[in-house]
Amino acid sequence: MSSGPELGLATMYRLIKKSGAERVSDDAADELQKILEDVAEKIAKQAVDLSVHAGRKTVKSEDIRLASKNILKL
Amino acid sequence: MSSGPELGLATMYRLIKKSGAERVSDDAADELQKILEDVAEKIAKQAVDLSVHAGRKTVKSEDIRLASKNILKL
């Protein structure tokens, strides 16, 4: 199922820089990439389950929203 | 500080498709994009604070890791 990272490393650097970092280690960008990919996959998988549960074949924003609540402390 | 989304919509579609979705609404991809951008920004900002707290100018993977623990239920 996984075929390499979907999110780019350059994007990760930029995101950390934008948040006020003076310097960003390569490892830090790698780590953020891994974590975001993991979060995205967990939300997406749960959203698919929720759409099936609701008798739909289409994943909708409400599925993504509910799935994210179970994964984020936000 | 924010200057448009860093994560692409096509990537969001692909991530949800890869998780087993038959169909994905436009709203769902939008929603996942918004959520991931928000998570990334929150983790990055907290990681910057943690690096400063540790007396460093460089954000390291350990900062990202600790910051993510405060934001994710994973």
Backbone of each chain as nested JSON, in Angstrom:
{
  "chains": [
    {"id": "A", "residues": [
      {"number": 1, "name": "MET", "atoms": {"N": [0.832, -1.203, 0.0], "CA": [0.0, 0.0, 0.0], "C": [0.872, 1.261, 0.0]}},
      {"number": 2, "name": "SER", "atoms": {"N": [1.826, 1.36, 0.948], "CA": [2.709, 2.521, 0.968], "C": [3.714, 2.419, -0.17]}},
      {"number": 3, "name": "SER", "atoms": {"N": [3.854, 3.485, -0.922], "CA": [4.858, 3.482, -1.981], "C": [5.67, 4.761, -1.856]}},
      {"number": 4, "name": "GLY", "atoms": {"N": [6.37, 4.899, -0.728], "CA": [7.191, 6.079, -0.512], "C": [6.385, 7.242, 0.016]}},
      {"number": 5, "name": "PRO", "atoms": {"N": [7.096, 8.238, 0.532], "CA": [6.418, 9.382, 1.135], "C": [5.664, 10.222, 0.113]}},
      {"number": 6, "name": "GLU", "atoms": {"N": [4.507, 10.722, 0.532], "CA": [3.682, 11.576, -0.33], "C": [4.023, 13.049, -0.105]}},
      {"number": 7, "name": "LEU", "atoms": {"N": [4.552, 13.349, 1.084], "CA": [4.835, 14.744, 1.429], "C": [6.32, 15.017, 1.245]}},
      {"number": 8, "name": "GLY", "atoms": {"N": [6.646, 16.139, 0.609], "CA": [8.041, 16.426, 0.275], "C": [8.865, 16.947, 1.451]}},
      {"number": 9, "name": "LEU", "atoms": {"N": [10.134, 16.617, 1.45], "CA": [11.026, 17.074, 2.521], "C": [11.218, 18.592, 2.485]}},
      {"number": 10, "name": "ALA", "atoms": {"N": [11.298, 19.155, 1.282], "CA": [11.492, 20.607, 1.147], "C": [10.32, 21.348, 1.791]}},
      {"number": 11, "name": "THR", "atoms": {"N": [9.119, 20.776, 1.647], "CA": [7.937, 21.373, 2.269], "C": [8.069, 21.345, 3.792]}},
      {"number": 12, "name": "MET", "atoms": {"N": [8.606, 20.248, 4.302], "CA": [8.77, 20.131, 5.761], "C": [9.736, 21.204, 6.289]}},
      {"number": 13, "name": "TYR", "atoms": {"N": [10.855, 21.372, 5.609], "CA": [11.801, 22.425, 5.972], "C": [11.112, 23.779, 6.007]}},
      {"number": 14, "name": "ARG", "atoms": {"N": [10.357, 24.052, 4.935], "CA": [9.707, 25.355, 4.804], "C": [8.719, 25.586, 5.947]}},
      {"number": 15, "name": "LEU", "atoms": {"N": [7.961, 24.541, 6.273], "CA": [6.988, 24.663, 7.359], "C": [7.672, 24.987, 8.682]}},
      {"number": 16, "name": "ILE", "atoms": {"N": [8.794, 24.34, 8.95], "CA": [9.487, 24.578, 10.227], "C": [10.134, 25.973, 10.228]}},
      {"number": 17, "name": "LYS", "atoms": {"N": [10.699, 26.35, 9.101], "CA": [11.287, 27.691, 8.956], "C": [10.23, 28.765, 9.182]}},
      {"number": 18, "name": "LYS", "atoms": {"N": [9.072, 28.563, 8.551], "CA": [7.979, 29.527, 8.663], "C": [7.523, 29.707, 10.106]}},
      {"number": 19, "name": "SER", "atoms": {"N": [7.753, 28.678, 10.922], "CA": [7.337, 28.741, 12.323], "C": [8.375, 29.428, 13.195]}},
      {"number": 20, "name": "GLY", "atoms": {"N": [9.426, 29.957, 12.583], "CA": [10.39, 30.759, 13.328], "C": [11.728, 30.112, 13.604]}},
      {"number": 21, "name": "ALA", "atoms": {"N": [11.994, 28.956, 13.025], "CA": [13.272, 28.286, 13.27], "C": [14.416, 29.036, 12.595]}},
      {"number": 22, "name": "GLU", "atoms": {"N": [15.537, 29.188, 13.327], "CA": [16.722, 29.781, 12.708], "C": [17.378, 28.757, 11.79]}},
      {"number": 23, "name": "ARG", "atoms": {"N": [17.555, 27.55, 12.343], "CA": [18.109, 26.451, 11.543], "C": [17.293, 25.199, 11.773]}},
      {"number": 24, "name": "VAL", "atoms": {"N": [17.275, 24.331, 10.776], "CA": [16.496, 23.09, 10.857], "C": [17.419, 21.933, 10.49]}},
      {"number": 25, "name": "SER", "atoms": {"N": [17.55, 20.962, 11.373], "CA": [18.396, 19.812, 11.04], "C": [17.673, 18.906, 10.032]}},
      {"number": 26, "name": "ASP", "atoms": {"N": [18.463, 18.154, 9.27], "CA": [17.866, 17.226, 8.303], "C": [16.941, 16.236, 9.002]}},
      {"number": 27, "name": "ASP", "atoms": {"N": [17.405, 15.767, 10.16], "CA": [16.603, 14.815, 10.941], "C": [15.239, 15.368, 11.323]}},
      {"number": 28, "name": "ALA", "atoms": {"N": [15.197, 16.669, 11.615], "CA": [13.939, 17.278, 12.044], "C": [12.934, 17.267, 10.901]}},
      {"number": 29, "name": "ALA", "atoms": {"N": [13.395, 17.589, 9.703], "CA": [12.496, 17.575, 8.543], "C": [12.013, 16.146, 8.266]}},
      {"number": 30, "name": "ASP", "atoms": {"N": [12.935, 15.188, 8.365], "CA": [12.577, 13.767, 8.215], "C": [11.502, 13.348, 9.208]}},
      {"number": 31, "name": "GLU", "atoms": {"N": [11.711, 13.768, 10.443], "CA": [10.795, 13.367, 11.52], "C": [9.405, 13.952, 11.294]}},
      {"number": 32, "name": "LEU", "atoms": {"N": [9.353, 15.222, 10.896], "CA": [8.045, 15.842, 10.656], "C": [7.339, 15.153, 9.486]}},
      {"number": 33, "name": "GLN", "atoms": {"N": [8.117, 14.804, 8.473], "CA": [7.547, 14.091, 7.326], "C": [6.92, 12.771, 7.771]}},
      {"number": 34, "name": "LYS", "atoms": {"N": [7.673, 12.006, 8.553], "CA": [7.183, 10.703, 9.022], "C": [5.907, 10.86, 9.829]}},
      {"number": 35, "name": "ILE", "atoms": {"N": [5.916, 11.835, 10.735], "CA": [4.769, 12.03, 11.625], "C": [3.531, 12.459, 10.827]}},
      {"number": 36, "name": "LEU", "atoms": {"N": [3.702, 13.398, 9.901], "CA": [2.541, 13.873, 9.128], "C": [1.991, 12.784, 8.219]}},
      {"number": 37, "name": "GLU", "atoms": {"N": [2.865, 11.989, 7.642], "CA": [2.403, 10.876, 6.797], "C": [1.579, 9.895, 7.629]}},
      {"number": 38, "name": "ASP", "atoms": {"N": [2.074, 9.659, 8.835], "CA": [1.401, 8.731, 9.729], "C": [0.027, 9.272, 10.125]}},
      {"number": 39, "name": "VAL", "atoms": {"N": [-0.021, 10.542, 10.479], "CA": [-1.287, 11.177, 10.852], "C": [-2.263, 11.121, 9.674]}},
      {"number": 40, "name": "ALA", "atoms": {"N": [-1.773, 11.468, 8.487], "CA": [-2.633, 11.489, 7.293], "C": [-3.205, 10.103, 7.02]}},
      {"number": 41, "name": "GLU", "atoms": {"N": [-2.354, 9.093, 7.139], "CA": [-2.807, 7.728, 6.853], "C": [-3.844, 7.274, 7.879]}},
      {"number": 42, "name": "LYS", "atoms": {"N": [-3.591, 7.59, 9.142], "CA": [-4.527, 7.172, 10.196], "C": [-5.879, 7.87, 10.028]}},
      {"number": 43, "name": "ILE", "atoms": {"N": [-5.848, 9.176, 9.729], "CA": [-7.107, 9.906, 9.52], "C": [-7.835, 9.344, 8.296]}},
      {"number": 44, "name": "ALA", "atoms": {"N": [-7.103, 9.141, 7.209], "CA": [-7.731, 8.682, 5.96], "C": [-8.348, 7.297, 6.135]}},
      {"number": 45, "name": "LYS", "atoms": {"N": [-7.627, 6.394, 6.792], "CA": [-8.163, 5.03, 6.972], "C": [-9.424, 5.041, 7.822]}},
      {"number": 46, "name": "GLN", "atoms": {"N": [-9.382, 5.858, 8.872], "CA": [-10.555, 5.903, 9.72], "C": [-11.723, 6.583, 8.998]}},
      {"number": 47, "name": "ALA", "atoms": {"N": [-11.421, 7.56, 8.16], "CA": [-12.468, 8.243, 7.386], "C": [-13.13, 7.265, 6.409]}},
      {"number": 48, "name": "VAL", "atoms": {"N": [-12.333, 6.385, 5.81], "CA": [-12.902, 5.378, 4.902], "C": [-13.853, 4.467, 5.683]}},
      {"number": 49, "name": "ASP", "atoms": {"N": [-13.419, 4.01, 6.859], "CA": [-14.287, 3.17, 7.691], "C": [-15.584, 3.892, 8.037]}},
      {"number": 50, "name": "LEU", "atoms": {"N": [-15.479, 5.174, 8.353], "CA": [-16.666, 5.95, 8.734], "C": [-17.619, 6.119, 7.56]}},
      {"number": 51, "name": "SER", "atoms": {"N": [-17.086, 6.28, 6.368], "CA": [-17.954, 6.43, 5.185], "C": [-18.687, 5.127, 4.893]}},
      {"number": 52, "name": "VAL", "atoms": {"N": [-17.981, 4.013, 5.031], "CA": [-18.612, 2.695, 4.832], "C": [-19.699, 2.506, 5.894]}},
      {"number": 53, "name": "HIS", "atoms": {"N": [-19.372, 2.856, 7.114], "CA": [-20.321, 2.738, 8.221], "C": [-21.592, 3.533, 7.944]}},
      {"number": 54, "name": "ALA", "atoms": {"N": [-21.444, 4.658, 7.259], "CA": [-22.603, 5.512, 6.953], "C": [-23.287, 5.078, 5.659]}},
      {"number": 55, "name": "GLY", "atoms": {"N": [-22.834, 3.963, 5.085], "CA": [-23.475, 3.43, 3.879], "C": [-23.133, 4.186, 2.609]}},
      {"number": 56, "name": "ARG", "atoms": {"N": [-21.969, 4.858, 2.615], "CA": [-21.556, 5.619, 1.435], "C": [-20.321, 5.025, 0.778]}},
      {"number": 57, "name": "LYS", "atoms": {"N": [-20.169, 5.315, -0.506], "CA": [-18.955, 4.915, -1.221], "C": [-18.001, 6.093, -1.381]}},
      {"number": 58, "name": "THR", "atoms": {"N": [-18.502, 7.272, -1.008], "CA": [-17.693, 8.485, -1.14], "C": [-17.238, 8.966, 0.227]}},
      {"number": 59, "name": "VAL", "atoms": {"N": [-15.942, 9.216, 0.362], "CA": [-15.432, 9.807, 1.601], "C": [-15.722, 11.306, 1.555]}},
      {"number": 60, "name": "LYS", "atoms": {"N": [-16.394, 11.818, 2.572], "CA": [-16.762, 13.233, 2.619], "C": [-15.993, 13.951, 3.724]}},
      {"number": 61, "name": "SER", "atoms": {"N": [-16.123, 15.275, 3.714], "CA": [-15.379, 16.069, 4.701], "C": [-15.783, 15.714, 6.135]}},
      {"number": 62, "name": "GLU", "atoms": {"N": [-17.068, 15.355, 6.32], "CA": [-17.517, 15.005, 7.68], "C": [-16.815, 13.741, 8.185]}},
      {"number": 63, "name": "ASP", "atoms": {"N": [-16.458, 12.848, 7.279], "CA": [-15.706, 11.644, 7.681], "C": [-14.294, 12.023, 8.128]}},
      {"number": 64, "name": "ILE", "atoms": {"N": [-13.674, 12.922, 7.36], "CA": [-12.315, 13.363, 7.689], "C": [-12.324, 14.089, 9.04]}},
      {"number": 65, "name": "ARG", "atoms": {"N": [-13.351, 14.926, 9.212], "CA": [-13.436, 15.719, 10.443], "C": [-13.596, 14.831, 11.68]}},
      {"number": 66, "name": "LEU", "atoms": {"N": [-14.509, 13.881, 11.587], "CA": [-14.74, 12.992, 12.741], "C": [-13.51, 12.12, 13.0]}},
      {"number": 67, "name": "ALA", "atoms": {"N": [-12.889, 11.626, 11.943], "CA": [-11.701, 10.792, 12.097], "C": [-10.583, 11.569, 12.785]}},
      {"number": 68, "name": "SER", "atoms": {"N": [-10.436, 12.821, 12.411], "CA": [-9.336, 13.6, 12.968], "C": [-9.522, 13.835, 14.473]}},
      {"number": 69, "name": "LYS", "atoms": {"N": [-10.767, 13.908, 14.909], "CA": [-11.028, 14.108, 16.336], "C": [-10.477, 12.964, 17.16]}},
      {"number": 70, "name": "ASN", "atoms": {"N": [-10.458, 11.788, 16.571], "CA": [-9.999, 10.618, 17.315], "C": [-8.479, 10.515, 17.359]}},
      {"number": 71, "name": "ILE", "atoms": {"N": [-7.827, 11.329, 16.573], "CA": [-6.373, 11.199, 16.423], "C": [-5.609, 12.411, 16.955]}},
      {"number": 72, "name": "LEU", "atoms": {"N": [-6.288, 13.561, 16.964], "CA": [-5.628, 14.792, 17.386], "C": [-6.135, 15.264, 18.743]}},
      {"number": 73, "name": "LYS", "atoms": {"N": [-5.252, 15.869, 19.516], "CA": [-5.658, 16.463, 20.791], "C": [-6.132, 17.899, 20.593]}},
      {"number": 74, "name": "LEU", "atoms": {"N": [-6.003, 18.412, 19.401], "CA": [-6.293, 19.824, 19.083], "C": [-7.634, 20.276, 19.655]}}
    ]},
    {"id": "B", "residues": [
      {"number": 1, "name": "MET", "atoms": {"N": [2.089, 35.376, 8.222], "CA": [2.989, 34.216, 8.263], "C": [2.539, 33.146, 7.259]}},
      {"number": 2, "name": "SER", "atoms": {"N": [1.24, 32.808, 7.277], "CA": [0.757, 31.812, 6.309], "C": [0.682, 32.443, 4.929]}},
      {"number": 3, "name": "SER", "atoms": {"N": [1.215, 31.767, 3.954], "CA": [1.128, 32.259, 2.587], "C": [0.631, 31.124, 1.711]}},
      {"number": 4, "name": "GLY", "atoms": {"N": [-0.611, 30.705, 1.983], "CA": [-1.205, 29.638, 1.202], "C": [-0.755, 28.276, 1.681]}},
      {"number": 5, "name": "PRO", "atoms": {"N": [-1.511, 27.266, 1.268], "CA": [-1.229, 25.905, 1.701], "C": [0.108, 25.382, 1.169]}},
      {"number": 6, "name": "GLU", "atoms": {"N": [0.809, 24.636, 2.032], "CA": [2.083, 24.037, 1.643], "C": [1.865, 22.631, 1.072]}},
      {"number": 7, "name": "LEU", "atoms": {"N": [0.754, 22.016, 1.455], "CA": [0.501, 20.63, 1.045], "C": [-0.501, 20.622, -0.098]}},
      {"number": 8, "name": "GLY", "atoms": {"N": [-0.214, 19.858, -1.13], "CA": [-1.041, 19.879, -2.329], "C": [-2.331, 19.084, -2.206]}},
      {"number": 9, "name": "LEU", "atoms": {"N": [-3.368, 19.558, -2.874], "CA": [-4.666, 18.871, -2.849], "C": [-4.596, 17.505, -3.52]}},
      {"number": 10, "name": "ALA", "atoms": {"N": [-3.825, 17.418, -4.611], "CA": [-3.711, 16.137, -5.326], "C": [-3.111, 15.076, -4.406]}},
      {"number": 11, "name": "THR", "atoms": {"N": [-2.179, 15.512, -3.556], "CA": [-1.576, 14.582, -2.585], "C": [-2.621, 14.097, -1.589]}},
      {"number": 12, "name": "MET", "atoms": {"N": [-3.498, 14.994, -1.19], "CA": [-4.551, 14.625, -0.233], "C": [-5.489, 13.568, -0.83]}},
      {"number": 13, "name": "TYR", "atoms": {"N": [-5.903, 13.803, -2.068], "CA": [-6.732, 12.814, -2.776], "C": [-6.048, 11.45, -2.792]}},
      {"number": 14, "name": "ARG", "atoms": {"N": [-4.766, 11.488, -3.153], "CA": [-4.018, 10.238, -3.287], "C": [-3.935, 9.501, -1.953]}},
      {"number": 15, "name": "LEU", "atoms": {"N": [-3.693, 10.257, -0.894], "CA": [-3.594, 9.641, 0.434], "C": [-4.915, 8.966, 0.826]}},
      {"number": 16, "name": "ILE", "atoms": {"N": [-6.029, 9.624, 0.528], "CA": [-7.326, 9.051, 0.918], "C": [-7.644, 7.843, 0.03]}},
      {"number": 17, "name": "LYS", "atoms": {"N": [-7.318, 7.952, -1.246], "CA": [-7.52, 6.834, -2.18], "C": [-6.713, 5.616, -1.743]}},
      {"number": 18, "name": "LYS", "atoms": {"N": [-5.458, 5.878, -1.383], "CA": [-4.554, 4.8, -0.947], "C": [-5.071, 4.084, 0.295]}},
      {"number": 19, "name": "SER", "atoms": {"N": [-5.887, 4.794, 1.058], "CA": [-6.429, 4.199, 2.281], "C": [-7.682, 3.39, 2.01]}},
      {"number": 20, "name": "GLY", "atoms": {"N": [-8.052, 3.255, 0.742], "CA": [-9.141, 2.355, 0.393], "C": [-10.436, 3.024, -0.03]}},
      {"number": 21, "name": "ALA", "atoms": {"N": [-10.436, 4.336, -0.211], "CA": [-11.663, 5.027, -0.612], "C": [-12.033, 4.691, -2.054]}},
      {"number": 22, "name": "GLU", "atoms": {"N": [-13.329, 4.458, -2.279], "CA": [-13.79, 4.265, -3.65], "C": [-13.854, 5.605, -4.366]}},
      {"number": 23, "name": "ARG", "atoms": {"N": [-14.491, 6.563, -3.674], "CA": [-14.56, 7.93, -4.205], "C": [-14.224, 8.92, -3.091]}},
      {"number": 24, "name": "VAL", "atoms": {"N": [-13.713, 10.068, -3.49], "CA": [-13.317, 11.094, -2.516], "C": [-13.943, 12.419, -2.939]}},
      {"number": 25, "name": "SER", "atoms": {"N": [-14.715, 13.036, -2.055], "CA": [-15.313, 14.327, -2.424], "C": [-14.243, 15.422, -2.37]}},
      {"number": 26, "name": "ASP", "atoms": {"N": [-14.467, 16.481, -3.124], "CA": [-13.518, 17.608, -3.114], "C": [-13.36, 18.176, -1.707]}},
      {"number": 27, "name": "ASP", "atoms": {"N": [-14.5, 18.26, -1.016], "CA": [-14.492, 18.774, 0.357], "C": [-13.599, 17.954, 1.279]}},
      {"number": 28, "name": "ALA", "atoms": {"N": [-13.593, 16.65, 1.064], "CA": [-12.809, 15.771, 1.934], "C": [-11.321, 16.046, 1.766]}},
      {"number": 29, "name": "ALA", "atoms": {"N": [-10.889, 16.229, 0.532], "CA": [-9.474, 16.527, 0.281], "C": [-9.11, 17.881, 0.878]}},
      {"number": 30, "name": "ASP", "atoms": {"N": [-10.004, 18.862, 0.713], "CA": [-9.812, 20.196, 1.316], "C": [-9.656, 20.097, 2.826]}},
      {"number": 31, "name": "GLU", "atoms": {"N": [-10.541, 19.312, 3.417], "CA": [-10.56, 19.191, 4.877], "C": [-9.26, 18.547, 5.384]}},
      {"number": 32, "name": "LEU", "atoms": {"N": [-8.821, 17.5, 4.714], "CA": [-7.584, 16.831, 5.14], "C": [-6.395, 17.783, 4.999]}},
      {"number": 33, "name": "GLN", "atoms": {"N": [-6.409, 18.57, 3.929], "CA": [-5.339, 19.55, 3.731], "C": [-5.304, 20.554, 4.883]}},
      {"number": 34, "name": "LYS", "atoms": {"N": [-6.465, 21.086, 5.22], "CA": [-6.541, 22.078, 6.295], "C": [-6.045, 21.49, 7.611]}},
      {"number": 35, "name": "ILE", "atoms": {"N": [-6.491, 20.269, 7.899], "CA": [-6.134, 19.633, 9.171], "C": [-4.635, 19.36, 9.23]}},
      {"number": 36, "name": "LEU", "atoms": {"N": [-4.069, 18.836, 8.159], "CA": [-2.638, 18.516, 8.179], "C": [-1.769, 19.768, 8.265]}},
      {"number": 37, "name": "GLU", "atoms": {"N": [-2.203, 20.822, 7.582], "CA": [-1.454, 22.092, 7.661], "C": [-1.474, 22.608, 9.098]}},
      {"number": 38, "name": "ASP", "atoms": {"N": [-2.635, 22.47, 9.717], "CA": [-2.787, 22.939, 11.085], "C": [-1.904, 22.125, 12.034]}},
      {"number": 39, "name": "VAL", "atoms": {"N": [-1.927, 20.818, 11.875], "CA": [-1.098, 19.935, 12.707], "C": [0.377, 20.271, 12.499]}},
      {"number": 40, "name": "ALA", "atoms": {"N": [0.781, 20.426, 11.25], "CA": [2.19, 20.7, 10.936], "C": [2.628, 22.008, 11.588]}},
      {"number": 41, "name": "GLU", "atoms": {"N": [1.782, 23.032, 11.485], "CA": [2.137, 24.329, 12.051], "C": [2.232, 24.262, 13.571]}},
      {"number": 42, "name": "LYS", "atoms": {"N": [1.289, 23.575, 14.175], "CA": [1.3, 23.471, 15.643], "C": [2.537, 22.713, 16.116]}},
      {"number": 43, "name": "ILE", "atoms": {"N": [2.865, 21.617, 15.451], "CA": [4.055, 20.846, 15.837], "C": [5.307, 21.697, 15.626]}},
      {"number": 44, "name": "ALA", "atoms": {"N": [5.396, 22.354, 14.485], "CA": [6.602, 23.129, 14.157], "C": [6.804, 24.272, 15.15]}},
      {"number": 45, "name": "LYS", "atoms": {"N": [5.731, 24.976, 15.473], "CA": [5.856, 26.106, 16.402], "C": [6.292, 25.642, 17.781]}},
      {"number": 46, "name": "GLN", "atoms": {"N": [5.705, 24.544, 18.216], "CA": [6.09, 24.045, 19.527], "C": [7.529, 23.522, 19.51]}},
      {"number": 47, "name": "ALA", "atoms": {"N": [7.939, 22.939, 18.396], "CA": [9.317, 22.436, 18.271], "C": [10.322, 23.593, 18.336]}},
      {"number": 48, "name": "VAL", "atoms": {"N": [9.969, 24.716, 17.722], "CA": [10.845, 25.89, 17.792], "C": [10.974, 26.346, 19.248]}},
      {"number": 49, "name": "ASP", "atoms": {"N": [9.852, 26.421, 19.95], "CA": [9.899, 26.805, 21.372], "C": [10.779, 25.843, 22.168]}},
      {"number": 50, "name": "LEU", "atoms": {"N": [10.651, 24.564, 21.891], "CA": [11.432, 23.562, 22.627], "C": [12.925, 23.701, 22.339]}},
      {"number": 51, "name": "SER", "atoms": {"N": [13.266, 24.023, 21.109], "CA": [14.694, 24.171, 20.759], "C": [15.28, 25.398, 21.468]}},
      {"number": 52, "name": "VAL", "atoms": {"N": [14.507, 26.481, 21.514], "CA": [14.957, 27.693, 22.224], "C": [15.104, 27.37, 23.714]}},
      {"number": 53, "name": "HIS", "atoms": {"N": [14.135, 26.654, 24.239], "CA": [14.161, 26.257, 25.647], "C": [15.417, 25.444, 25.974]}},
      {"number": 54, "name": "ALA", "atoms": {"N": [15.871, 24.668, 25.017], "CA": [17.058, 23.831, 25.224], "C": [18.343, 24.597, 24.891]}},
      {"number": 55, "name": "GLY", "atoms": {"N": [18.214, 25.889, 24.594], "CA": [19.396, 26.712, 24.326], "C": [20.017, 26.484, 22.961]}},
      {"number": 56, "name": "ARG", "atoms": {"N": [19.205, 26.029, 22.006], "CA": [19.712, 25.778, 20.655], "C": [19.101, 26.721, 19.628]}},
      {"number": 57, "name": "LYS", "atoms": {"N": [19.845, 26.911, 18.537], "CA": [19.288, 27.682, 17.418], "C": [18.799, 26.761, 16.31]}},
      {"number": 58, "name": "THR", "atoms": {"N": [19.094, 25.475, 16.477], "CA": [18.707, 24.5, 15.46], "C": [17.56, 23.63, 15.97]}},
      {"number": 59, "name": "VAL", "atoms": {"N": [16.504, 23.517, 15.166], "CA": [15.415, 22.6, 15.513], "C": [15.857, 21.192, 15.136]}},
      {"number": 60, "name": "LYS", "atoms": {"N": [15.812, 20.278, 16.112], "CA": [16.244, 18.894, 15.876], "C": [15.054, 17.945, 15.919]}},
      {"number": 61, "name": "SER", "atoms": {"N": [15.329, 16.709, 15.526], "CA": [14.238, 15.721, 15.476], "C": [13.622, 15.514, 16.861]}},
      {"number": 62, "name": "GLU", "atoms": {"N": [14.442, 15.6, 17.911], "CA": [13.893, 15.4, 19.266], "C": [12.861, 16.487, 19.62]}},
      {"number": 63, "name": "ASP", "atoms": {"N": [13.051, 17.69, 19.078], "CA": [12.064, 18.76, 19.305], "C": [10.743, 18.42, 18.608]}},
      {"number": 64, "name": "ILE", "atoms": {"N": [10.867, 17.951, 17.371], "CA": [9.664, 17.592, 16.602], "C": [8.926, 16.449, 17.307]}},
      {"number": 65, "name": "ARG", "atoms": {"N": [9.71, 15.477, 17.783], "CA": [9.102, 14.298, 18.418], "C": [8.342, 14.684, 19.687]}},
      {"number": 66, "name": "LEU", "atoms": {"N": [8.975, 15.482, 20.52], "CA": [8.327, 15.884, 21.779], "C": [7.103, 16.768, 21.498]}},
      {"number": 67, "name": "ALA", "atoms": {"N": [7.241, 17.666, 20.549], "CA": [6.112, 18.542, 20.205], "C": [4.922, 17.717, 19.717]}},
      {"number": 68, "name": "SER", "atoms": {"N": [5.199, 16.694, 18.936], "CA": [4.096, 15.907, 18.364], "C": [3.344, 15.141, 19.448]}},
      {"number": 69, "name": "LYS", "atoms": {"N": [4.046, 14.767, 20.506], "CA": [3.374, 14.048, 21.607], "C": [2.29, 14.902, 22.246]}},
      {"number": 70, "name": "ASN", "atoms": {"N": [2.493, 16.217, 22.223], "CA": [1.534, 17.108, 22.863], "C": [0.323, 17.386, 21.979]}},
      {"number": 71, "name": "ILE", "atoms": {"N": [0.404, 16.983, 20.736], "CA": [-0.638, 17.352, 19.775], "C": [-1.405, 16.137, 19.257]}},
      {"number": 72, "name": "LEU", "atoms": {"N": [-0.748, 14.977, 19.292], "CA": [-1.365, 13.769, 18.746], "C": [-1.757, 12.788, 19.843]}},
      {"number": 73, "name": "LYS", "atoms": {"N": [-2.844, 12.068, 19.597], "CA": [-3.25, 11.01, 20.533], "C": [-2.588, 9.684, 20.182]}},
      {"number": 74, "name": "LEU", "atoms": {"N": [-1.839, 9.662, 19.093], "CA": [-1.261, 8.406, 18.549], "C": [-0.551, 7.578, 19.608]}}
    ]}
  ]
}
